[in-house]
Amino acid sequence: MTSGTLLQQILDHANRPDPYPLYAALRETPVSRQDGVYVVSTYWEILGLLHDPRLSSDTRNRTPGAGGPLTADEEEDPNLPVSFLRLDPPEHDRLRRLTTRAFGPPVCPRRVHDMRGELSRMVAGLIDGFEGRDEVDIVEDLAYPFPVMVICKLLGVPHQDEPRFHAWSEAIVSGLDPSGGPGTSEDSGRPAGPATSDGPATSRGPVTVDGPAASDGPAERRRGAQQARRELGMYLAELIEEHRRTPGDDVLSALVTDRGPEGRLSPVDLVVTAVLLLIAGHETTVNLIANGTLTLLRNPGTLRRLRDDPRLAIPLVEELLRFEPPVQLLPQRTALADLDVAGTTIPKGAPVWLMLASGNRDPRRFTDPDRFDPDRRDNRHLGFGSGVHYCFGAPLARLEAQLALAGIARRLTGPRLVTDPPPYRRNPVLRGPRHLRVAFDGLA
Ligand code: HEM
């Protein structure tokens, strides 16, 4: 049992396995002020703010020192360029449009269908690798490598370099973690390349040697994240140059060579966008697949139904995005004016956190919200956000999760959890198991 404000308890790693009773307590006050932050926890209020241009995602609008659990010296380096995730319209819209043009198929729902065959073969290949074993770690053996293979293939990043950018990705994501305390042992040992007793292998680049360790506090984590951003940026800048000289059939090549009516991305925007896509491809879908496997194994009736009818994967993944969303909260907004929300005035300049996972369990929006129900109709969850920043990769992430979960249901006979609850990653923003050990009798 932990103490402190509700917000501190939500950030506390001890509560990661089940933060939902804390969100229920939060919703008693739809907008509350905690630790200097305005926390919004109810569905309609979150949705309204996601569509309100007076709430900014632009880090340059932040009031120094007003970060609440983030203190002034932990805030991001204002000299580092930011991606369109952290920009407001019209800058945001122009960069997002240019990126969408280059990305094409994977973010266009109709054409995502074309990638089905190739993605199915990737899932089948990874599950074939379970042959001869009686236990796997779903995170290491499927949920992580699958989306990484996909995003590398799409972007045109050599998969053999994965161990290097894996560590950068981890450092960058740990910088998103706003919680105050040091990490826990559960967060060490990320599935990736080889590691030594002194730390991860040097082939992953300098950040892995000196970068964020499980014991780091938030200031160290944010400095490690900035360093990782620079190093990953340099790696991608070199790669982009190669793609400019010898373009291939991939997104990076399209981004450097395409010139549409709006021109093309500047060299800096190109690198920053590539970092955003690579990180998004690394750190989100893994949690959807792992949270999904965990939920299925806790609901054996649904698992059986999915085995018999893979089409159930479509509504099932939607329900997962509501019930166990990989992105639990958005801690990055700033009020550009006084905002009246549910009877509370959020003053101009105040930091605002939108608690997506709490909105998804709001009984004023969803009937019986704590029940996992893949047959739920009217499931407009907040799992991919909403408004101008609505997830760019949603069609791709949906397809990846549908194929992975249908594959697990169909191929693993007698699957069961070895540890429940599993150990969780420390990150309260991107929440998911660090490992998910599943025992099984064989492969179909
Ligand atoms: C934005 C969730 C997968 C690319 C977002 C946002 C959420 C989200 C909640 C809104 C952030 C905000 O409003 O500040 C997820 C989840 C995923 C996933 C739950 C997997 C299950 C992906 C993938 C990609 C991607 C695979 C890349 C191909 C992006 C980008 C944005 C974004 C570029 C920024 C959009 C903008 O600012 O206009 N995502 N995402 N996401 N996502 Fe995803």
Boltz pocket constraint, residues with backbone or C-beta under 6 A from the ligand:
constraints:
  - pocket:
      binder: B
      contacts: [[A, 57], [A, 84], [A, 85], [A, 86], [A, 96], [A, 276], [A, 277], [A, 280], [A, 281], [A, 284], [A, 285], [A, 288], [A, 325], [A, 326], [A, 327], [A, 330], [A, 382], [A, 383], [A, 384], [A, 385], [A, 386], [A, 388], [A, 389], [A, 390], [A, 391], [A, 392], [A, 393], [A, 394], [A, 396], [A, 397], [A, 398]]
      max_distance: 6.0
